[in-house]
Amino acid sequence: MKSTSARRVALSVVVAMTLTGVAACSSSGGSDGGGKDDGRAAGKGTARVSPIAALRSAEKSTDKADSARVEATTVMGSTMSLKSKGTLAWSDGLNGSLTLTYTGGTASEMMRTQLGTTSMQARYLSDAYYAKMGDKFAAQAGGKHWIRYAYDDLEKLAGSSGAFLGDQMRNTTPNQSVKLLLASGDVKKVGEETVRGVRATHYAGTVEVADLATKNSSLSAGQLAALHRQLEQAGVTTETIDIWVDDQDLLVKKVEKGEMATGELTQTAYYSDYGVKVSTQAPPADDTEDFKALLGKQGGTTS
């Protein structure tokens, strides 16, 4: 396997991380089917609460829930469309597993031609992300099916955007979308609706992506400046966020939309079964290759 091919495969996985992180991710799944929002009023409620106060309560309740089932769809312009489904926990760093299915775009075609599949298993642990690449990849990589991406190595792979990604992966929870909306200072209550049979309150707002990177990460000033330049080059400036919160103050749905140079970025995620047991183990060591080691064996670099 040529080093350039290894880097291309790696970058496709990093893109998947970004969007399933569900931060992205990871997460951070399912489609909009199997439970559409009907848009009808689900109830008027018995007390008036300001959107800010309601969202603060939702942010705390969702964070304390520790784990959930996640289903999501992501469309990233002409680059890719992706479905992800699985369970994630966040009480002690990110932990969980997802099945990722590429359904369109150049990333899907790359997966098909280079790996012979458009579906991939992903495991998230506190120090690294693992991707199962399939038999075709294993045949080209010494028989090993899994690649390990240490979060600390992501900056070397993708510069400041990689550093930001690693930072966010360590701190990804469903309530991040609630925190982003609160940080934006632009929050409004849309109304009461039904999400997959559950009564929920719909909130919405617009955020400045670069500003949120500053408020919601631990990157250095130099890393943030570089990240802002990368965001500008990608055409990413603002993002709209819609979230739905149930009567237990838990996030049940989010929709994020933004414009990129390659087209519109849209992610829709559903969260359910909060508190579900999640137990994720690293893949067998003898079936796992570290990304840096893989590039070294192929004569490539992480630059």
Secondary structure in CASP SS format (residue, H / E / C, confidence):
PFRMAT SS
TARGET T0000
AUTHOR 0000-0000-0000
METHOD secondary structure of the structure
MODEL  1
M C 1.00
K C 1.00
S H 1.00
T H 1.00
S H 1.00
A H 1.00
R H 1.00
R H 1.00
V H 1.00
A H 1.00
L H 1.00
S H 1.00
V H 1.00
V H 1.00
V H 1.00
A H 1.00
M H 1.00
T H 1.00
L H 1.00
T H 1.00
G E 1.00
V C 1.00
A C 1.00
A C 1.00
C C 1.00
S E 1.00
S E 1.00
S C 1.00
G C 1.00
G C 1.00
S C 1.00
D C 1.00
G C 1.00
G C 1.00
G C 1.00
K C 1.00
D C 1.00
D C 1.00
G C 1.00
R C 1.00
A C 1.00
A C 1.00
G C 1.00
K C 1.00
G C 1.00
T C 1.00
A C 1.00
R C 1.00
V C 1.00
S C 1.00
P H 1.00
I H 1.00
A H 1.00
A H 1.00
L H 1.00
R H 1.00
S H 1.00
A H 1.00
E H 1.00
K H 1.00
S H 1.00
T H 1.00
D H 1.00
K H 1.00
A C 1.00
D C 1.00
S E 1.00
A E 1.00
R E 1.00
V E 1.00
E E 1.00
A E 1.00
T E 1.00
T E 1.00
V E 1.00
M E 1.00
G C 1.00
S C 1.00
T C 1.00
M E 1.00
S E 1.00
L E 1.00
K E 1.00
S E 1.00
K E 1.00
G E 1.00
T E 1.00
L E 1.00
A E 1.00
W C 1.00
S C 1.00
D C 1.00
G C 1.00
L C 1.00
N E 1.00
G E 1.00
S E 1.00
L E 1.00
T E 1.00
L E 1.00
T E 1.00
Y E 1.00
T E 1.00
G E 1.00
G H 1.00
T H 1.00
A H 1.00
S H 1.00
E H 1.00
M H 1.00
M H 1.00
R H 1.00
T H 1.00
Q H 1.00
L H 1.00
G C 1.00
T C 1.00
T C 1.00
S E 1.00
M E 1.00
Q E 1.00
A E 1.00
R E 1.00
Y E 1.00
L C 1.00
S C 1.00
D C 1.00
A E 1.00
Y E 1.00
Y E 1.00
A E 1.00
K E 1.00
M C 1.00
G C 1.00
D H 1.00
K H 1.00
F H 1.00
A H 1.00
A H 1.00
Q H 1.00
A C 1.00
G C 1.00
G C 1.00
K C 1.00
H C 1.00
W E 1.00
I E 1.00
R E 1.00
Y E 1.00
A E 1.00
Y H 1.00
D H 1.00
D H 1.00
L H 1.00
E H 1.00
K H 1.00
L H 1.00
A H 1.00
G H 1.00
S H 1.00
S H 1.00
G H 1.00
A H 1.00
F H 1.00
L H 1.00
G H 1.00
D H 1.00
Q H 1.00
M H 1.00
R H 1.00
N C 1.00
T C 1.00
T C 1.00
P C 1.00
N C 1.00
Q H 1.00
S H 1.00
V H 1.00
K H 1.00
L H 1.00
L H 1.00
L H 1.00
A H 1.00
S H 1.00
G C 1.00
D C 1.00
V C 1.00
K E 1.00
K E 1.00
V E 1.00
G E 1.00
E E 1.00
E E 1.00
T E 1.00
V E 1.00
R C 1.00
G C 1.00
V E 1.00
R E 1.00
A E 1.00
T E 1.00
H E 1.00
Y E 1.00
A E 1.00
G E 1.00
T E 1.00
V E 1.00
E E 1.00
V H 1.00
A H 1.00
D H 1.00
L H 1.00
A H 1.00
T H 1.00
K H 1.00
N C 1.00
S C 1.00
S C 1.00
L C 1.00
S C 1.00
A H 1.00
G H 1.00
Q H 1.00
L H 1.00
A H 1.00
A H 1.00
L H 1.00
H H 1.00
R H 1.00
Q H 1.00
L H 1.00
E H 1.00
Q H 1.00
A C 1.00
G C 1.00
V C 1.00
T C 1.00
T E 1.00
E E 1.00
T E 1.00
I E 1.00
D E 1.00
I E 1.00
W E 1.00
V E 1.00
D E 1.00
D C 1.00
Q C 1.00
D C 1.00
L C 1.00
L E 1.00
V E 1.00
K E 1.00
K E 1.00
V E 1.00
E E 1.00
K E 1.00
G E 1.00
E E 1.00
M E 1.00
A C 1.00
T C 1.00
G E 1.00
E E 1.00
L E 1.00
T E 1.00
Q E 1.00
T E 1.00
A E 1.00
Y E 1.00
Y E 1.00
S E 1.00
D C 1.00
Y C 1.00
G C 1.00
V C 1.00
K C 1.00
V C 1.00
S C 1.00
T C 1.00
Q C 1.00
A C 1.00
P C 1.00
P C 1.00
A H 1.00
D H 1.00
D H 1.00
T E 1.00
E E 1.00
D E 1.00
F H 1.00
K H 1.00
A H 1.00
L H 1.00
L H 1.00
G H 1.00
K H 1.00
Q C 1.00
G C 1.00
G C 1.00
T C 1.00
T C 1.00
S C 1.00
END
